[in-house]
Amino acid sequence: MMSRSQNQIFRLKDIALIALIFTIGIGFSVYVVTFPQDKIVERFMSYEKIIRSIIQHLSIVVTSSLLAIATSVPLGLILTRPKYKKFAKTVLGFVNIGQTIPSLAIVALFVGLLGIGTRTAILALWIYSLLPILNNTLVGILSVEPSIIEAAKGMGMLQKRILFKIEIPLAMPIIIAGIRTAVTINIGTAIFAAFVGGGGLGDLIISGNNVNRWQILVLGASLPALMALLADIIFGAIERKTTI
């Protein structure tokens, strides 16, 4: 019988870290707005601007990550089927090309194809986050013990039922780990959206650098870092919860 602590998604350590992350993020934001280093920061920074930048950043990350999940997980499941296994290495090779290209270069490439704007940043991040999810989906499904699958076949289970009732549940922690990696990478890479007019917290970094004000620059750099830590904690908890 599972204990109460095992049923909980977040451990006390996770809750304490989440509280600390929010305290640092909110506290530093309040400090910058309340105690600006000079008139330039005072005119530039406001709670509305910070919240707007955070929402833009999260929108880019969530949209690109959902697109990557919707693409990579089904593709990974298809490539683990006996009929399509021979294509797995080829597909991974193509996806790996996108991962090896520097993120800023991918964003710049899409600017040439789609112009500036949020859509360009989202599509570039989508490509950049495909590999971790696809790779982990393949590894997770293929690492299921063959004896378990054979036993299920012996019980008369159809291939489709084996996939959804046995293979996917057993592979879920590894798949979640791939999503965890992709999301945390996306949070940091989404800073480059500001270079193509996509908005987000990268705007604060660019503005802080242009006006040479450390408060704006540090705030723009620290908030994505805190977001990445928060996402890592949340997905780490989900990963533990899905472990059978």
C-alpha positions in Angstrom: 0.0 0.0 0.0 1.4 3.4 -1.0 2.2 5.9 1.7 0.8 9.4 1.7 4.1 10.9 0.7 4.3 8.5 -2.3 0.8 9.7 -3.5 1.9 13.3 -3.4 3.2 14.8 -6.6 5.5 17.3 -4.9 7.8 16.6 -2.0 8.4 19.1 0.7 11.7 19.9 -0.8 10.0 20.7 -4.2 7.4 22.9 -2.5 10.2 24.8 -0.7 12.2 25.3 -3.9 9.1 26.5 -5.8 8.3 29.0 -3.0 11.9 30.2 -3.1 11.8 30.7 -6.8 8.6 32.7 -6.7 10.0 34.8 -3.8 13.2 35.6 -5.7 11.4 36.4 -8.9 8.7 38.5 -7.4 11.1 40.1 -4.9 13.6 41.2 -7.5 10.8 42.5 -9.8 9.4 44.6 -6.9 12.9 45.9 -6.1 13.6 47.0 -9.7 10.3 48.8 -10.0 10.3 50.3 -6.5 14.0 51.2 -6.2 15.1 52.0 -9.8 18.8 53.0 -10.1 17.9 56.2 -12.0 15.2 58.0 -13.9 15.8 55.9 -17.1 14.9 52.6 -15.3 12.0 54.3 -13.5 10.5 55.4 -16.8 11.2 52.1 -18.5 10.2 49.5 -15.9 6.7 48.8 -14.6 4.8 45.8 -13.3 2.7 45.8 -16.5 5.7 45.6 -18.7 7.2 42.8 -16.6 4.0 40.8 -16.6 3.5 41.4 -20.3 7.0 40.1 -21.1 6.5 37.0 -18.9 3.2 36.2 -20.6 4.7 36.6 -24.0 7.7 34.4 -23.0 5.4 31.7 -21.6 3.2 31.8 -24.7 6.1 31.2 -27.0 7.5 28.4 -24.8 4.1 26.6 -24.2 3.1 26.8 -27.9 6.4 25.6 -29.3 6.6 22.8 -26.7 3.1 21.6 -27.3 3.8 21.5 -31.1 7.0 19.5 -30.4 5.1 17.0 -28.1 2.3 16.7 -30.7 4.9 15.9 -33.4 7.5 13.9 -31.6 5.5 11.5 -29.5 3.2 10.2 -32.2 6.2 10.0 -34.6 8.2 8.2 -32.0 5.4 5.7 -31.5 5.1 5.0 -35.2 8.9 4.5 -35.6 8.8 1.8 -32.9 6.4 -0.3 -34.8 8.0 -3.3 -36.6 7.0 -2.0 -40.0 8.7 1.4 -39.6 11.7 0.6 -37.3 14.0 0.7 -40.3 13.3 4.4 -40.7 14.1 5.4 -37.1 17.8 6.2 -37.6 17.1 8.2 -40.7 14.4 10.3 -39.0 16.6 10.8 -35.9 19.4 11.9 -38.2 17.3 14.6 -39.8 16.0 15.8 -36.5 19.5 15.8 -35.0 20.6 18.3 -37.7 18.2 20.8 -36.4 19.5 20.3 -32.9 23.1 20.8 -33.8 22.5 24.1 -35.5 22.9 27.0 -33.1 19.5 28.2 -31.8 20.0 31.8 -33.0 20.9 30.5 -36.4 17.7 28.6 -36.7 15.7 31.7 -35.6 17.6 33.8 -38.2 16.9 31.2 -40.9 13.1 31.3 -40.2 13.2 35.1 -40.4 14.3 34.7 -44.0 11.4 32.4 -44.7 8.6 33.8 -42.6 9.7 37.4 -41.7 9.8 38.7 -38.1 7.2 38.1 -35.4 6.1 35.5 -32.8 5.3 32.9 -35.4 8.9 32.8 -36.5 10.2 32.3 -33.0 7.6 29.5 -32.2 8.4 27.5 -35.4 12.2 27.8 -34.8 11.8 26.6 -31.2 9.5 23.8 -32.3 12.3 22.4 -34.5 14.9 22.9 -31.8 12.9 20.9 -29.2 12.0 17.9 -31.4 15.0 15.8 -30.7 14.9 15.3 -26.9 11.2 14.2 -27.0 11.5 12.0 -30.1 14.7 10.3 -28.9 13.2 9.6 -25.4 10.0 8.3 -26.9 12.0 5.8 -29.0 14.2 4.8 -26.1 11.3 4.5 -23.7 9.2 2.2 -26.0 12.1 0.1 -27.2 13.4 -0.4 -23.6 10.2 -2.3 -22.6 11.1 -5.9 -21.8 10.3 -8.2 -24.7 9.1 -10.8 -22.2 6.4 -8.5 -21.0 5.1 -7.9 -24.5 5.3 -11.7 -25.3 3.3 -12.4 -22.1 0.7 -9.9 -23.2 0.5 -11.5 -26.7 0.1 -14.9 -25.0 -2.9 -13.5 -23.1 -4.5 -12.6 -26.5 -4.0 -8.8 -26.3 -3.9 -7.0 -29.6 -0.9 -4.9 -30.7 -2.8 -1.7 -30.3 -3.9 -2.6 -26.7 -0.4 -3.6 -25.8 0.9 -0.2 -27.0 -1.5 1.8 -25.0 -1.9 -0.4 -21.9 1.7 -1.7 -21.5 4.3 0.0 -23.6 3.3 3.7 -23.2 2.7 3.5 -19.4 6.1 1.8 -18.9 7.9 4.2 -21.2 6.1 7.3 -19.8 8.8 8.4 -17.3 11.4 8.4 -20.1 9.1 10.3 -22.4 8.4 12.9 -19.6 12.1 13.2 -19.1 12.5 14.2 -22.8 9.7 16.7 -22.5 11.4 18.1 -19.4 14.6 18.6 -21.3 12.9 20.2 -24.3 10.8 22.6 -22.1 13.8 23.8 -20.0 15.9 24.3 -23.2 13.0 26.2 -24.8 12.6 28.6 -21.9 16.2 29.7 -22.3 16.2 29.7 -26.1 13.0 31.8 -26.2 15.1 34.8 -25.3 16.1 34.9 -28.9 12.5 35.7 -29.9 13.1 39.3 -29.0 15.7 39.5 -31.8 13.0 38.8 -34.4 10.2 40.9 -32.9 8.6 38.0 -31.0 8.7 39.7 -27.6 9.3 37.9 -24.3 11.9 38.5 -21.6 14.6 38.9 -24.2 13.2 42.4 -24.7 14.4 43.3 -21.2 17.9 41.9 -21.9 18.2 43.9 -25.1 16.8 47.1 -23.6 19.0 46.7 -20.5 22.1 46.3 -22.7 21.1 49.2 -24.9 20.7 51.7 -22.1 23.4 50.1 -20.0 21.3 49.6 -16.9 22.1 46.5 -14.9 18.7 46.2 -13.2 16.9 45.8 -16.4 19.5 43.4 -17.8 19.7 41.2 -14.7 15.9 41.0 -14.4 15.5 40.0 -18.0 18.2 37.3 -17.5 17.1 36.0 -14.1 13.4 35.5 -14.8 14.0 32.9 -17.6 16.5 31.1 -15.4 14.0 30.9 -12.6 11.3 29.7 -15.0 13.6 26.9 -16.2 14.3 25.8 -12.6 10.5 25.9 -11.9 9.8 23.8 -15.0 12.5 21.3 -14.1 11.0 20.8 -10.6 7.5 20.4 -11.9 8.4 17.9 -14.7 10.7 16.1 -12.3 7.8 15.5 -10.0 5.6 14.4 -12.9 8.4 12.0 -14.0 8.5 10.4 -10.5 4.7 10.2 -10.4 4.5 8.3 -13.7 7.2 5.8 -12.7 5.6 2.4 -12.2 
